[in-house]
Amino acid sequence: MGKPKNNYFNATLSDKLFDAANVLVMCVVLVVTLYPFLNVLAISFNDSNDTVRGGLTIFPREFTLKNYETIFAYQGLVTGFWNSVLRTVIGTLLGLLSGSMLAYCLARPDFQARKFVSTFLALTMYVTGGLIPVYILMRDLHLMNSFGVYVLPGLVSAFNVFVIRSFIDGLPYALQESAKIDGATDFRIYWQVILPLCKPVLATIALFLAVGQWNSWFDTYLYNGGTPSLTTLQYELTKVLQSTTNQSDIRGKNITDLVTSVSPESIKMAITIVVSLPILVIYPFLQRYFVKGMTLGAVKS
């Protein structure tokens, strides 16, 4: 007895209607998701005087690179770019290491303080001291005007710890027991047994941490605003946008000549593309881990 043919022509009417509706909905979702980005890209490459007229869709009417030339002509951009890359790499790696180590401890049933530590971490998600106490804390810890203020305050995130712990809870505990019988220490179990199995959730958390570090600028404004060598890309781009709006001096450099021929809207869109591009390049490599990490980390067997 041969296998029944399973193709579109043998499907029932209800199946065909469902497939058609599914394709239609997915097309609508694709357009709604993709159109804003293409519109931003078109405005960033369009002449500023023409942009003011409005009506741009997904293609620039008068193509120009003037908006990007204005951004990259600013002298602090290179230093800010390398500091942003450095804080993203270091902050992501240290955040993964510290968060996964704490999650591993909380996932151990023989860790007696797990309930207390879990409750304490959960409280930090809902209760915060506010901006002024945090500023005073950074000052008392001598983190002002230092690179450490970008990395140390974000080493442990309660949300990330709980996601990783949930994933570890879904792993067979017999793996840890068998490794311990073979003489492995707790750190060796964590490093050689748990971490390799946690690649999906670690890739997910790495994406969260990297996006947060890359897009951060307010901490630069608060703690390192007076130190040009510790500036970040997003902070510099924010100043470029402000200068375009106000046509004012920034750090002793008059950029009025650079901004007279561009509009704040065009600069804003160009900045959006510059900031988003690195994350868009990295995301496809982590996407397959992203869905798997978020789903498996929330399910226990």
Residue pairs with C-beta under 8 A, 6 or more apart in sequence:
4 10
8 16
8 19
11 19
35 58
38 58
39 56
39 57
39 58
40 269
40 272
40 273
41 58
41 269
41 273
42 56
42 57
42 58
42 59
42 60
43 51
43 56
43 60
43 265
43 266
43 269
44 67
44 68
44 266
44 269
44 270
44 272
44 273
45 60
45 63
45 64
45 65
45 67
46 56
46 60
46 61
46 62
46 63
46 64
46 266
47 60
47 61
47 62
47 63
47 64
47 66
48 66
48 67
48 261
48 262
48 263
48 265
48 266
49 263
50 61
50 62
51 263
51 265
51 266
52 263
52 265
66 261
66 262
67 262
67 266
67 267
67 269
67 270
68 270
68 274
70 240
70 244
70 258
70 259
70 262
70 267
70 270
71 77
71 237
71 240
71 267
71 270
71 271
71 274
73 255
73 258
74 236
74 239
74 240
74 250
74 253
74 255
74 258
75 253
76 228
76 231
76 236
76 239
76 251
77 233
77 236
77 237
77 240
79 228
79 229
79 231
79 236
80 231
80 232
80 233
80 234
80 235
80 236
80 237
81 233
83 147
83 230
83 231
83 232
83 233
84 213
84 214
84 232
84 233
84 234
86 147
87 147
87 150
87 151
87 213
87 216
87 232
88 210
88 213
88 214
90 150
90 151
91 150
91 151
91 154
91 209
91 213
92 206
92 209
92 210
92 213
94 151
94 155
95 154
95 155
95 156
95 157
95 160
95 205
95 209
96 202
96 205
96 206
96 209
98 155
98 156
99 155
99 156
99 157
99 160
99 161
99 164
99 205
100 164
100 190
100 194
100 195
100 198
100 202
101 190
102 117
102 156
102 161
103 160
103 161
103 162
103 164
103 165
103 168
104 164
104 165
104 168
104 190
104 194
105 111
105 114
105 117
106 114
106 117
106 118
106 161
106 165
107 165
107 168
107 169
108 114
108 176
109 173
118 162
121 156
121 158
121 161
121 162
122 158
122 162
124 158
125 158
125 159
128 134
129 137
134 153
135 222
135 223
138 144
138 149
138 153
138 222
138 223
141 152
143 149
143 152
143 153
143 223
144 223
144 224
145 223
145 224
145 226
145 227
145 230
146 223
146 224
146 230
147 230
149 219
149 223
149 224
150 213
150 216
150 219
150 220
150 232
153 219
154 209
154 212
154 213
157 209
160 205
160 208
160 209
163 201
163 204
163 205
163 293
163 294
163 297
164 198
164 201
164 202
164 205
164 297
166 297
166 298
166 300
167 198
167 200
167 201
167 293
167 296
167 297
168 194
168 198
169 300
170 296
170 297
170 299
170 300
170 301
171 194
171 197
175 193
175 197
176 189
176 193
176 194
179 188
179 189
179 192
179 193
180 189
184 192
184 193
195 202
199 289
200 289
200 292
200 293
200 296
200 297
201 293
201 294
201 296
201 297
202 289
202 293
203 286
203 289
203 290
203 293
204 286
204 289
204 290
204 293
204 294
204 297
205 293
206 286
207 282
207 283
207 286
207 290
210 279
210 282
211 279
214 234
214 275
214 278
214 279
215 234
215 275
216 232
216 234
217 232
217 234
217 235
217 238
220 230
220 231
220 232
220 234
220 235
221 235
221 238
224 230
224 231
225 235
228 251
233 274
233 275
234 275
237 271
237 274
237 275
239 250
239 251
240 250
240 255
240 267
240 271
241 264
241 267
241 268
241 271
242 248
242 250
243 249
243 250
243 255
243 259
244 259
244 262
244 263
244 264
244 267
245 264
247 256
247 259
247 260
249 255
259 267
283 290
